[in-house]
């Protein structure tokens, strides 16, 4: 055996103790770590003939790279939709690496991990108030979840015109419609062969990102006779606007189409009794995207695709391994490798299982409502501010705003982020540059909003002086 491997195997306890201590140091000081690293340059490395061993590698990582890490799991990192991992999720993720299961579900290879995954899907549906009419599986993120739902929808659409798309290829007759799709939906159309330019855009309501239902119905009539996939937004990224799902479901009863709901983080409105009405009717969807590394607060690389059980055959047709006899007969037993895009899959469900079991419905209701409360606190400040103005109402957990009476919004954002106390990201709304703050971290408190307001006003004054 290689001598460094042999040494490492003899010192598991020292390695894991070192990792534990480094992890605790990071987590215990997370509130004080910078949210921005101004200089992320690092010298290129040369792969040595003989390795350094794990303990030495840990020290090298600390000296070279760890100092460049930003507090993205922290309470004042409001860029993108970044939820910090809970203690339970971190425990599950650590064990995921230790157990190193390939979660397939075929007999003799990963049965237990697949069982845990199916159970986690059941628990997640219970959390979200969805009936047990859905099968589901864990994928890497919302992009792959949207890809999977649209892929099964593509197979359904092909069958409507007598084409087995998974075997015979795409048909130009299939129509995809959406009003304000996430960029991952556009990417999925590209990967699935629809073409990213071949989305039929539905008009939005005035001052909204939500679908104009009259225009949707007009386009459904226009394309009558063609198989149609409708992509519905349950929480747009800029303003967390929701399409009227119940009304779209009513149209589904008149016109046959596949309904895919992108509820990557908006789906967790179901956890809050005051906001669950935003999702009325979503249980009638054909497929739903849920992103767990947002409001389930697990580490990155975790999302779920839910597909109605009546479409199981279509899903297997889409992803079935047809030329791998060593993987067994897909008709004999359930197997995720015939149900989702990846053949080899880590035990991705385990951190989510730990989180759901550890905190339950009340825990996630608190996490969601805490984020919404913090967003409203920042939104209320901006509403009364002479420096800033809201670019859209605060509908759930995202605050989109800009500087009042000046075009220095991006200069302001750059200045504020570089201070390293709070981090937000740029966006555009109606063609105007804006700042976007997304709240999904359970650590964020009212005190963090006060800190952010102070940082915002300080950055404003610096930029306007120049």
Buried (B, 14 or more C-beta within 10 A) or exposed (E): EEEBEEEBEEBEEEBEEBEEEBEEEBBEEBBEBBBBBEEEEEEEEEEEEEBEBBBEBBEEEEEEEEEEEBBBBBBBBBBBBBBBBBEBBBBBBBBBEEEEBBBBBBEEBBBEBBBBBBBBBBBBBBBBBBEEBBBBBBBBBBBBBBBBBBBBBBBBBBBBEEBEBBEEEBBEBBBBBBBBBBEBBBBBBEBBBBEBEEBBEBBBBEEBBBBBBEBBBEBBEEBEEBBBBBBBBBBBBBBBBBBBBEBBBEBBEEBEBBBBBBBBBBBBBBBBEEBBEBBBBBBBBBBBBBBBBBBBBBBBBBBBBBBBEEBBEBBBBBBBBEEEEEBBEBEEEBBBBBBBBBBEBBBBBBBBBBBBEBBEBEBBBBBBBBBBBBBBBBBBBBBEBEBBBBBBBBBBBBBBBBBBEEEBBBBBBBBBBBBBBBBBBBBEBEEEBBBBBBBBBBBBBEEBBEBBBEBBBBBBEBBEEE
